[in-house]
Amino acid sequence: MNLVIDIGNSFTKLALFEHNTMSFHAIFEGCEVEPIVDFCEKHREISHCILSTVKDYPDAINAFLNKNFKTIVFKAGIPIPIINNYETPLTLGNDRLAAAVGAAHIFKHSEVLSIDAGTAITYDFIDASGVYHGGGISPGIPMRFKALHTFTGKLPLIEMDEDAPLIGGNTRHSIASGVLNGTIAEVEGIIERYQAIYPSVKIILTGGDHNYFDKRLKVKTFASPNLVLEGLNLILNFNIE
């Protein structure tokens, strides 16, 4: 069994894979070693591990993983099953590249746009030959709400709601309208621009807010909530083989 660990900005995700099939996963806030140890004690069939992170993490995690498993820390230079054509690979986020690997595996020999809707919204494009070219990064929904509250004098911090009116009749509804309707318009507009160049491009949605977009976008999309974890497992298997 493979253990996949993805340390994100807010949460750490753990997943078990047998070949390319995920059998179990968990998520916890922060990036402490204790939840990882507890998880592994319940699943003693693990032999290989891949760790991906977007931030610094305790040295105790590396010590535990290296002691117990054949472990790969995913970073620039690790072999991957697609071609990375990004101009500055050392600055490319692990989550973006792992999502691209997962997307290319789901839609082989097709142009694919992976959209990860989380703390940030990232757009990542892979062509039909399996070459990753890059994409775009913009603020995610929670970040937009926080920015309006932080960088203005009086606007309140509001929580994400399921729906927002087009015409906000009060300040809270106006913020919701601008952020939520504006983000949907952004994502649809980006997709339309890709489709103008690549008419058959496949669209994959992932990330913590993927459901919100999946229900509201007018274009056809494919939801893959665990795309980053699946991509990391594919990278691990590629290196094992």
C-alpha positions as CSV (number, residue, x, y, z in Angstrom):
1,M,0.0,0.0,0.0
2,N,1.1,3.6,-0.7
3,L,0.7,6.4,1.8
4,V,0.2,9.9,0.2
5,I,0.5,13.0,2.4
6,D,-0.4,16.4,1.1
7,I,0.3,19.3,3.5
8,G,-1.7,22.3,2.3
9,N,-2.0,25.9,3.6
10,S,-4.7,25.0,6.1
11,F,-5.1,21.2,6.2
12,T,-3.1,18.0,5.9
13,K,-4.6,15.2,3.8
14,L,-3.7,11.5,4.1
15,A,-4.6,8.8,1.7
16,L,-4.0,5.1,1.2
17,F,-3.7,3.7,-2.3
18,E,-3.4,0.2,-3.7
19,H,-2.0,0.6,-7.2
20,N,-4.2,3.6,-8.5
21,T,-7.2,3.0,-6.3
22,M,-7.7,5.0,-3.1
23,S,-9.0,2.9,-0.3
24,F,-9.0,5.3,2.6
25,H,-8.4,9.0,3.3
26,A,-8.4,11.4,6.2
27,I,-7.9,15.2,6.8
28,F,-6.9,17.2,9.8
29,E,-6.1,20.8,10.5
30,G,-2.4,21.9,10.7
31,C,0.6,19.6,10.1
32,E,1.6,17.9,13.3
33,V,3.2,14.4,13.3
34,E,0.9,12.8,15.8
35,P,-2.2,12.4,13.5
36,I,0.1,10.9,10.9
37,V,1.5,8.4,13.4
38,D,-2.0,7.5,14.5
39,F,-3.1,7.0,10.9
40,C,-0.2,4.7,10.1
41,E,-0.7,2.6,13.2
42,K,-4.1,1.8,12.0
43,H,-2.8,0.8,8.5
44,R,0.3,-1.2,9.0
45,E,0.3,-2.5,5.4
46,I,2.0,0.7,4.1
47,S,5.3,0.2,2.3
48,H,5.9,3.4,0.3
49,C,5.2,7.0,1.0
50,I,5.2,10.3,-0.9
51,L,5.1,13.6,1.0
52,S,4.1,16.9,-0.7
53,T,3.9,20.3,1.1
54,V,3.4,23.9,0.3
55,K,4.9,25.2,3.5
56,D,7.4,24.3,6.3
57,Y,6.6,21.3,8.5
58,P,8.0,19.7,11.6
59,D,11.2,17.7,11.2
60,A,9.5,14.9,13.2
61,I,7.4,14.1,10.2
62,N,10.4,13.3,8.1
63,A,12.1,11.3,10.8
64,F,9.0,9.2,11.3
65,L,8.4,8.5,7.6
66,N,12.0,7.7,6.8
67,K,12.2,5.3,9.7
68,N,9.1,3.4,8.7
69,F,8.7,3.6,4.9
70,K,10.5,4.1,1.6
71,T,9.7,7.8,1.3
72,I,9.9,10.3,-1.4
73,V,9.6,14.1,-0.7
74,F,8.0,15.5,-3.8
75,K,10.0,18.5,-5.1
76,A,11.4,19.9,-8.3
77,G,13.6,17.3,-10.1
78,I,11.6,14.3,-9.0
79,P,10.7,12.2,-12.2
80,I,7.0,12.6,-13.2
81,P,5.0,10.8,-15.9
82,I,4.3,14.0,-17.9
83,I,6.6,16.6,-19.4
84,N,6.9,19.8,-17.4
85,N,7.3,22.8,-19.7
86,Y,6.9,25.4,-16.9
87,E,9.4,28.3,-17.3
88,T,10.3,28.4,-13.6
89,P,9.9,24.8,-12.2
90,L,11.5,25.7,-8.9
91,T,8.6,28.1,-8.2
92,L,5.8,25.8,-9.3
93,G,3.6,24.5,-6.5
94,N,3.6,20.8,-5.8
95,D,-0.2,20.7,-5.7
96,R,-0.5,22.3,-9.2
97,L,2.0,19.8,-10.7
98,A,0.3,16.8,-9.0
99,A,-3.1,17.9,-10.2
100,A,-1.7,18.2,-13.7
101,V,-0.4,14.6,-13.5
102,G,-3.7,13.4,-12.2
103,A,-5.6,15.3,-14.9
104,A,-3.4,13.9,-17.7
105,H,-4.0,10.4,-16.4
106,I,-7.8,10.8,-16.4
107,F,-8.0,12.2,-19.9
108,K,-5.1,10.7,-21.8
109,H,-4.3,12.2,-25.2
110,S,-6.7,15.2,-24.6
111,E,-6.2,18.8,-23.8
112,V,-7.1,19.2,-20.1
113,L,-7.7,22.3,-17.9
114,S,-7.5,21.5,-14.2
115,I,-9.2,24.0,-11.9
116,D,-8.3,23.7,-8.2
117,A,-10.8,25.8,-6.1
118,G,-9.3,26.2,-2.7
119,T,-7.4,28.9,-0.8
120,A,-6.4,30.0,-4.2
121,I,-8.0,29.1,-7.6
122,T,-5.4,27.6,-9.9
123,Y,-5.8,26.9,-13.5
124,D,-3.4,24.3,-15.0
125,F,-3.3,23.3,-18.7
126,I,-1.9,20.0,-20.1
127,D,-1.9,19.5,-23.9
128,A,-2.8,16.3,-25.7
129,S,0.8,15.1,-25.8
130,G,1.0,15.1,-22.0
131,V,3.0,18.4,-21.8
132,Y,2.2,20.7,-18.9
133,H,2.4,24.4,-19.8
134,G,1.2,26.3,-16.7
135,G,-1.9,28.3,-16.3
136,G,-3.1,30.9,-13.8
137,I,-3.5,31.7,-10.1
138,S,-6.2,33.9,-8.5
139,P,-7.6,34.4,-5.0
140,G,-10.1,31.8,-3.8
141,I,-13.5,32.6,-2.4
142,P,-12.5,32.7,1.3
143,M,-9.5,34.9,0.5
144,R,-11.7,37.4,-1.4
145,F,-14.0,37.7,1.6
146,K,-11.1,38.2,3.9
147,A,-9.4,40.8,1.6
148,L,-12.5,43.0,1.5
149,H,-12.7,43.0,5.3
150,T,-9.0,43.4,5.9
151,F,-8.2,46.1,3.4
152,T,-11.3,48.3,4.0
153,G,-12.4,50.3,7.0
154,K,-15.9,49.1,7.4
155,L,-16.8,46.1,5.3
156,P,-17.7,43.1,7.5
157,L,-16.2,39.6,7.2
158,I,-19.0,37.3,6.0
159,E,-19.2,33.6,5.5
160,M,-19.6,31.8,2.2
161,D,-23.3,31.2,1.4
162,E,-24.8,28.7,-1.1
163,D,-26.4,31.5,-3.2
164,A,-26.0,35.2,-3.6
165,P,-28.4,37.7,-5.2
166,L,-27.2,39.5,-8.3
167,I,-28.4,42.8,-6.8
168,G,-27.4,43.0,-3.2
169,G,-29.9,45.0,-1.2
170,N,-27.6,45.5,1.8
171,T,-23.9,45.5,2.4
172,R,-23.7,41.8,3.3
173,H,-25.6,40.7,0.2
174,S,-23.6,43.1,-1.9
175,I,-20.3,41.5,-0.7
176,A,-21.7,38.1,-1.4
177,S,-22.9,39.1,-4.8
178,G,-19.6,40.6,-5.8
179,V,-17.4,37.7,-4.5
180,L,-19.6,34.7,-5.4
181,N,-21.1,35.9,-8.7
182,G,-17.8,37.5,-9.6
183,T,-15.8,34.3,-9.0
184,I,-18.3,32.3,-11.1
185,A,-18.0,34.8,-13.9
186,E,-14.2,34.7,-13.7
187,V,-14.0,30.9,-13.9
188,E,-16.6,30.7,-16.8
189,G,-14.7,33.4,-18.6
190,I,-11.3,31.6,-18.3
191,I,-12.9,28.3,-19.5
192,E,-14.4,30.1,-22.5
193,R,-11.1,31.5,-23.4
194,Y,-9.4,28.1,-23.3
195,Q,-12.3,26.6,-25.3
196,A,-11.8,29.3,-28.0
197,I,-8.2,28.0,-28.5
198,Y,-8.8,24.3,-27.7
199,P,-12.4,23.5,-28.6
200,S,-12.2,19.9,-27.2
201,V,-10.5,20.8,-23.9
202,K,-11.7,18.8,-20.9
203,I,-12.4,20.6,-17.7
204,I,-11.6,19.0,-14.3
205,L,-12.7,20.6,-11.0
206,T,-11.0,19.8,-7.7
207,G,-10.3,21.5,-4.4
208,G,-12.4,22.3,-1.3
209,D,-14.9,24.5,-3.1
210,H,-15.2,22.4,-6.3
211,N,-18.8,21.4,-5.5
212,Y,-19.8,25.1,-5.4
213,F,-18.5,25.6,-9.0
214,D,-19.7,22.2,-10.2
215,K,-23.3,23.1,-9.4
216,R,-23.2,26.6,-11.0
217,L,-20.9,26.6,-14.1
218,K,-22.8,26.5,-17.4
219,V,-20.0,24.4,-19.1
220,K,-19.6,20.7,-18.8
221,T,-17.1,19.7,-16.2
222,F,-15.7,16.6,-14.5
223,A,-15.4,16.6,-10.7
224,S,-12.4,14.9,-9.2
225,P,-12.2,16.0,-5.5
226,N,-9.0,14.0,-4.8
227,L,-7.1,14.9,-7.9
228,V,-4.0,16.1,-6.1
229,L,-3.8,13.0,-4.0
230,E,-4.3,10.8,-7.1
231,G,-1.6,12.7,-8.9
232,L,0.8,12.2,-6.1
233,N,0.2,8.5,-6.0
234,L,0.8,8.3,-9.7
235,I,4.1,10.1,-9.2
236,L,5.1,7.7,-6.4
237,N,4.2,4.6,-8.5
238,F,6.2,6.1,-11.5
239,N,9.3,6.4,-9.2
240,I,8.8,2.9,-7.7
241,E,8.6,1.4,-11.2
